[in-house]
Amino acid sequence: MFLKLLSVLVVGHLQGFYCTVTTLGDQTVLEGQSITIPCHYNPQYTSHVKYWCQGRMREFCTSLARTDDLESAPNGMGRVTIADDPTQHVFAVTMQNLMEGDSGWYWCGVEVGGMWISDSTASLYISVVQGISVLSREVSAEVGDSISVQFVYSQKLRSSDKRWCRSGDWSSCVATDSNGTFSSKHVLIRDDRKREFTVTLQQLEMRDSGWYWSVAGQQQVTVHVSVTPRTATVTASSVQIESKTTLQSVTKSENSQGERLLETPWIVCVIVLLVITAFLEIWKFRQQCKKKQKHQEASEFNDKLTMCPWKEGDYKNTSVIFLNAPARQVHVV
């Protein structure tokens, strides 16, 4: 009987062991902030219940969220949510608005099933602290540009002034006013009085490179700023791209003009009609000129016959015959 019970316990623990769950290492988060923890599990346990609990020992931990009943974990107080993604074999737990009292041990768990079979779990320690953090400890920009450094801070530091100082020179410190702002020619600070503030350095010079301190209350964090010379070189590829773009725009403009002309054929018809009309008018005018010229030549000829029938010597030896019809006599002169 003892051996049978021992075998059940061993098999149960082995099954729980093979259902491995993995998660992140220990985490530190500022008070008032949120954190999301991914918990990975083996594919064969896709349909099993997943849970999130708090406590030093898994067997006595307090359940904060479960995938089988999202409303059954009142200890989460609405600040803890759990979501399972079976396709990726991972469930994620999000804890919001963390307080210092939330510091402690937490467990990702998968229910394997059975009284004698242990669940598969993974633990981590979450520390909720007062302080300030920066999103990037090293920033860089070119001469003449501006650069922004973003910070987040814990809830107890909301009303504290935020300062920006050059390392090794406390006289260079500037601080926000009662409205959470500071503004000068080179430094601009904006605090939302909730969880974030931003320091913007303007019109950067080479001498602005170096280490700086950002301070909120008694908490501080370092930032390194690098200012580099402005690059004024133009690469050949950019020139080719610009030339190609210009050529394409010119070609497109010419094509569009040609398309507009083709889209209005009546303009061509009007031009042809005007040319034909002008040609006909010129032809009619020339015909009228020819007729007038012939008429003038005929009139001049008739006038010459009337006014000058003969020359002076043409009638000296001319005989005139008078015919007297009733007497039928001919008289010759």
Backbone torsions as a table, in degrees:
resi	resn	phi	psi	omega
1	MET	NA	-43.5	179.5
2	PHE	-63.0	-41.7	179.8
3	LEU	-65.0	-36.4	179.1
4	LYS	-65.5	-44.1	179.2
5	LEU	-64.4	-40.1	179.6
6	LEU	-64.5	-39.7	179.0
7	SER	-64.9	-37.7	178.0
8	VAL	-63.2	-44.0	-179.8
9	LEU	-64.9	-42.4	-179.8
10	VAL	-64.4	-46.4	179.4
11	VAL	-61.9	-40.9	179.4
12	GLY	-61.6	-44.8	-179.8
13	HIS	-68.3	-34.0	177.6
14	LEU	-66.5	-41.5	178.0
15	GLN	-62.2	-42.4	177.4
16	GLY	-65.0	-33.4	-179.8
17	PHE	-68.1	-40.8	-178.1
18	TYR	-72.2	-22.1	173.1
19	CYS	-83.0	70.1	-173.7
20	THR	-71.3	138.3	174.4
21	VAL	-121.0	133.5	179.8
22	THR	-127.0	151.9	179.0
23	THR	-151.8	-168.9	-178.5
24	LEU	-74.5	169.8	171.9
25	GLY	-80.2	-172.4	-179.9
26	ASP	-58.5	143.7	-174.8
27	GLN	-123.6	149.1	173.8
28	THR	-124.2	130.5	-177.3
29	VAL	-137.4	147.2	179.6
30	LEU	-75.1	147.0	177.8
31	GLU	-61.3	138.4	-178.2
32	GLY	90.4	-9.5	-179.5
33	GLN	-94.2	179.6	179.1
34	SER	-119.4	162.7	177.9
35	ILE	-146.8	143.6	177.7
36	THR	-122.2	128.1	-177.2
37	ILE	-114.8	121.6	173.8
38	PRO	-87.6	138.5	178.4
39	CYS	-124.9	116.4	-176.9
40	HIS	-97.0	144.1	-179.2
41	TYR	-139.1	168.2	-179.2
42	ASN	-74.2	148.9	-175.6
43	PRO	-59.3	-31.6	-176.3
44	GLN	-67.9	-9.9	179.4
45	TYR	-110.3	30.4	-179.5
46	THR	-60.3	-41.1	-175.4
47	SER	-88.1	0.4	-178.4
48	HIS	-80.3	160.7	179.5
49	VAL	-75.4	135.8	175.0
50	LYS	-112.8	149.9	-178.7
51	TYR	-147.6	166.4	179.3
52	TRP	-133.3	126.7	-178.2
53	CYS	-140.2	163.9	-176.8
54	GLN	-122.9	135.2	178.1
55	GLY	156.3	158.5	-178.5
56	ARG	-70.3	-34.8	-179.6
57	MET	-116.5	136.5	-177.0
58	ARG	-62.1	-38.7	-176.0
59	GLU	-64.7	-22.2	-177.4
60	PHE	-121.9	20.7	-178.4
61	CYS	-76.8	154.6	-179.2
62	THR	-91.1	122.9	-178.8
63	SER	-70.5	130.1	179.7
64	LEU	-110.4	-26.4	179.3
65	ALA	-161.4	144.2	178.2
66	ARG	-137.6	149.1	179.7
67	THR	-81.3	-19.2	-179.2
68	ASP	-82.2	-21.6	178.9
69	ASP	-154.2	97.8	-174.7
70	LEU	-69.1	-15.5	-178.5
71	GLU	-99.4	3.6	-172.9
72	SER	-95.4	12.3	-178.0
73	ALA	-123.3	75.7	-178.7
74	PRO	-64.4	-20.2	-179.5
75	ASN	-67.0	-19.2	177.4
76	GLY	-72.0	-18.9	177.0
77	MET	52.6	32.7	176.8
78	GLY	74.8	0.9	-179.0
79	ARG	-98.5	-4.1	-177.8
80	VAL	-121.1	128.6	176.3
81	THR	-127.7	151.7	-179.9
82	ILE	-133.5	139.9	-178.6
83	ALA	-143.3	128.3	-178.0
84	ASP	-102.0	137.7	176.0
85	ASP	-120.5	91.8	-175.5
86	PRO	-63.7	-28.9	-178.3
87	THR	-68.2	-31.2	178.9
88	GLN	-100.3	-4.5	179.8
89	HIS	57.7	51.7	179.9
90	VAL	-151.2	142.0	169.6
91	PHE	-121.7	144.6	-174.4
92	ALA	-116.2	138.0	178.7
93	VAL	-116.9	130.0	179.1
94	THR	-118.0	127.7	176.5
95	MET	-115.9	126.4	-174.4
96	GLN	-110.5	156.1	174.8
97	ASN	48.3	55.9	-176.8
98	LEU	-69.4	143.5	176.8
99	MET	-115.9	165.5	-180.0
100	GLU	-58.6	-32.8	179.6
101	GLY	-70.0	-11.4	178.2
102	ASP	-82.0	-4.5	178.1
103	SER	-62.1	139.8	178.2
104	GLY	156.4	-169.9	-179.5
105	TRP	-88.6	139.4	178.2
106	TYR	-131.3	155.7	-174.8
107	TRP	-131.3	130.7	164.8
108	CYS	-89.2	126.9	-177.1
109	GLY	-131.2	146.2	173.5
110	VAL	-124.8	122.5	178.8
111	GLU	-75.5	115.5	179.6
112	VAL	-82.4	-34.3	176.9
113	GLY	108.2	146.3	177.6
114	GLY	94.9	148.5	-177.0
115	MET	-70.1	-35.2	-174.6
116	TRP	-99.1	9.2	-178.4
117	ILE	-112.1	124.0	-178.2
118	SER	-76.3	145.2	173.6
119	ASP	-69.5	156.6	174.6
120	SER	-94.1	127.6	-173.4
121	THR	-139.1	164.3	172.3
122	ALA	-145.5	140.3	-174.5
123	SER	-119.0	159.7	173.8
124	LEU	-154.7	158.5	178.6
125	TYR	-107.9	129.1	178.9
126	ILE	-110.6	123.5	178.2
127	SER	-106.5	123.6	176.4
128	VAL	-104.2	118.8	-171.8
129	VAL	-128.4	163.0	170.7
130	GLN	-87.8	140.0	178.3
131	GLY	161.3	-163.0	-175.9
132	ILE	-140.6	145.4	177.1
133	SER	-139.7	158.2	-178.9
134	VAL	-117.5	143.9	-178.1
135	LEU	-71.0	-32.2	177.7
136	SER	-143.5	124.0	-177.8
137	ARG	-82.9	-12.2	178.3
138	GLU	-131.4	123.3	-179.9
139	VAL	-130.3	155.5	-179.1
140	SER	-148.1	155.2	178.3
141	ALA	-161.3	168.9	179.7
142	GLU	-92.1	162.2	179.1
143	VAL	-57.5	133.6	179.2
144	GLY	90.4	-14.6	-179.9
145	ASP	-87.6	178.3	174.7
146	SER	-115.9	158.5	179.5
147	ILE	-145.8	142.7	-178.6
148	SER	-118.6	140.6	177.5
149	VAL	-121.3	124.1	-175.2
150	GLN	-105.2	135.3	-178.8
151	PHE	-124.4	152.0	170.5
152	VAL	-124.4	150.3	-177.4
153	TYR	-141.3	164.3	-177.0
154	SER	-77.8	167.4	-172.4
155	GLN	-61.7	-38.0	-176.9
156	LYS	-69.9	-11.0	-179.5
157	LEU	-100.3	11.7	-178.2
158	ARG	-60.3	-42.8	-175.9
159	SER	-87.7	-4.5	-180.0
160	SER	-74.9	147.1	175.2
161	ASP	-73.0	151.9	-179.4
162	LYS	-110.3	130.5	-175.9
163	ARG	-120.9	153.6	177.7
164	TRP	-130.6	122.6	-174.9
165	CYS	-133.5	149.5	171.3
166	ARG	-83.4	133.7	-176.7
167	SER	-61.0	131.1	179.5
168	GLY	86.7	-0.4	-178.7
169	ASP	-140.8	86.3	-178.6
170	TRP	-67.2	-20.7	177.7
171	SER	-70.2	-13.2	179.8
172	SER	-85.1	-3.9	-174.9
173	CYS	-65.3	138.1	171.8
174	VAL	-124.1	148.3	-173.5
175	ALA	-134.5	154.5	178.3
176	THR	-73.3	155.2	178.2
177	ASP	-91.5	-165.7	-177.9
178	SER	-65.2	-20.6	177.9
179	ASN	-91.5	0.7	179.7
180	GLY	78.9	27.6	-178.4
181	THR	-132.6	157.2	169.7
182	PHE	-149.5	138.2	-177.1
183	SER	-143.7	129.3	173.6
184	SER	-145.4	-174.4	-177.4
185	LYS	-64.7	-33.9	-173.4
186	HIS	-114.0	-18.2	-175.9
187	VAL	-130.2	135.6	177.4
188	LEU	-134.3	126.9	179.4
189	ILE	-123.1	132.7	177.6
190	ARG	-131.4	121.1	-180.0
191	ASP	-114.4	126.3	-180.0
192	ASP	-81.6	-2.9	178.0
193	ARG	61.1	21.7	177.5
194	LYS	-121.7	-57.6	-178.3
195	ARG	-158.0	-7.1	-174.6
196	GLU	-136.3	150.1	165.7
197	PHE	-145.5	153.4	-173.8
198	THR	-127.1	133.8	174.6
199	VAL	-108.7	125.2	179.6
200	THR	-116.1	124.0	175.6
201	LEU	-99.2	127.7	-173.5
202	GLN	-114.9	154.1	177.2
203	GLN	49.0	56.9	-175.3
204	LEU	-63.2	145.0	174.1
205	GLU	-123.7	165.0	-178.7
206	MET	-59.1	-35.2	-177.7
207	ARG	-70.7	-9.5	178.7
208	ASP	-78.6	-8.5	178.2
209	SER	-65.8	142.4	177.6
210	GLY	147.0	-170.2	-179.2
211	TRP	-94.3	143.8	179.7
212	TYR	-133.5	158.9	175.8
213	TRP	-116.3	137.9	168.4
214	SER	-115.1	132.0	-172.1
215	VAL	-126.1	134.7	172.9
216	ALA	-133.1	110.8	-174.4
217	GLY	64.7	-122.1	176.9
218	GLN	-101.1	2.6	-178.9
219	GLN	-96.5	144.2	-179.0
220	GLN	-145.9	157.8	-179.9
221	VAL	-146.4	147.9	-177.5
222	THR	-99.2	150.2	178.6
223	VAL	-139.4	138.4	175.7
224	HIS	-108.3	128.4	-179.2
225	VAL	-110.4	129.8	177.0
226	SER	-117.0	125.7	176.8
227	VAL	-112.3	123.3	-177.5
228	THR	-112.2	154.2	177.4
229	PRO	-60.2	149.2	179.7
230	ARG	-72.6	133.9	178.6
231	THR	-88.3	119.8	-178.2
232	ALA	-109.6	3.7	-178.7
233	THR	-78.3	146.1	178.5
234	VAL	-113.6	122.4	-178.6
235	THR	-74.7	155.6	-179.9
236	ALA	-63.3	-34.6	-179.1
237	SER	-64.1	-38.5	179.2
238	SER	-67.5	-35.7	177.4
239	VAL	-65.5	-43.0	179.3
240	GLN	-63.1	-41.3	179.2
241	ILE	-63.4	-42.2	-180.0
242	GLU	-65.0	-42.3	179.2
243	SER	-63.6	-43.4	179.5
244	LYS	-62.3	-40.0	178.8
245	THR	-64.9	-41.7	178.7
246	THR	-63.7	-44.4	179.5
247	LEU	-62.4	-41.0	178.8
248	GLN	-64.5	-38.2	-180.0
249	SER	-67.3	-39.7	178.8
250	VAL	-65.7	-47.1	179.1
251	THR	-60.0	-41.8	179.1
252	LYS	-63.4	-38.7	178.9
253	SER	-65.2	-43.5	178.6
254	GLU	-64.3	-42.1	179.3
255	ASN	-63.1	-39.5	-179.7
256	SER	-65.9	-36.8	177.5
257	GLN	-65.8	-43.0	177.5
258	GLY	-62.3	-38.8	178.3
259	GLU	-65.6	-36.3	178.6
260	ARG	-66.3	-38.0	177.4
261	LEU	-66.1	-41.0	179.1
262	LEU	-68.6	-28.8	179.8
263	GLU	-75.3	-9.1	179.7
264	THR	-124.9	69.9	-178.8
265	PRO	-67.8	-20.7	-179.1
266	TRP	-63.7	-24.4	177.2
267	ILE	-64.0	-42.4	178.5
268	VAL	-63.5	-41.4	179.2
269	CYS	-61.7	-41.7	179.7
270	VAL	-63.4	-42.3	179.9
271	ILE	-62.5	-44.9	179.3
272	VAL	-62.4	-41.9	179.5
273	LEU	-62.6	-39.7	178.9
274	LEU	-65.6	-40.1	178.8
275	VAL	-63.5	-44.8	179.7
276	ILE	-63.1	-43.4	179.0
277	THR	-60.8	-44.1	178.6
278	ALA	-62.7	-41.5	179.2
279	PHE	-62.0	-43.6	179.3
280	LEU	-64.2	-40.6	179.7
281	GLU	-63.4	-42.7	178.5
282	ILE	-63.7	-41.5	179.7
283	TRP	-64.4	-42.7	178.4
284	LYS	-63.8	-40.0	179.9
285	PHE	-64.7	-39.4	179.1
286	ARG	-67.1	-39.2	177.9
287	GLN	-63.3	-42.3	178.3
288	GLN	-63.1	-38.7	178.8
289	CYS	-65.0	-39.9	179.7
290	LYS	-64.4	-44.8	178.9
291	LYS	-61.3	-43.4	-179.4
292	LYS	-64.0	-38.1	179.7
293	GLN	-65.9	-43.2	177.7
294	LYS	-63.1	-40.9	179.4
295	HIS	-63.4	-40.4	178.6
296	GLN	-65.1	-41.1	179.7
297	GLU	-64.0	-40.8	178.6
298	ALA	-65.3	-40.9	-179.8
299	SER	-64.4	-42.2	179.8
300	GLU	-64.3	-37.0	179.2
301	PHE	-64.9	-43.9	179.4
302	ASN	-64.1	-38.2	179.6
303	ASP	-64.5	-37.3	179.2
304	LYS	-66.0	-38.5	177.9
305	LEU	-66.5	-37.3	-176.7
306	THR	-73.9	-44.0	-173.9
307	MET	-83.3	-28.6	-177.0
308	CYS	-133.1	74.9	-178.8
309	PRO	-70.7	-38.0	178.3
310	TRP	-140.3	163.8	174.1
311	LYS	-86.6	174.3	-170.7
312	GLU	-65.9	-34.9	-176.9
313	GLY	-94.0	3.8	-173.5
314	ASP	-79.1	-19.6	-173.8
315	TYR	-113.1	13.6	-179.9
316	LYS	-69.4	-39.6	-177.9
317	ASN	-106.0	29.0	-176.8
318	THR	-93.6	135.3	177.7
319	SER	-101.4	143.2	179.5
320	VAL	-115.3	126.0	-178.5
321	ILE	-108.8	127.1	176.0
322	PHE	-107.2	126.7	-177.5
323	LEU	-106.9	117.6	177.5
324	ASN	-101.4	99.7	-172.3
325	ALA	-60.2	-47.1	-176.4
326	PRO	-64.5	-41.7	-174.7
327	ALA	-86.7	-13.1	-179.1
328	ARG	52.6	42.2	176.5
329	GLN	-114.1	144.7	-179.4
330	VAL	-113.1	128.9	177.1
331	HIS	-114.0	127.5	179.4
332	VAL	-108.0	130.3	179.6
333	VAL	-105.8	NA	NA
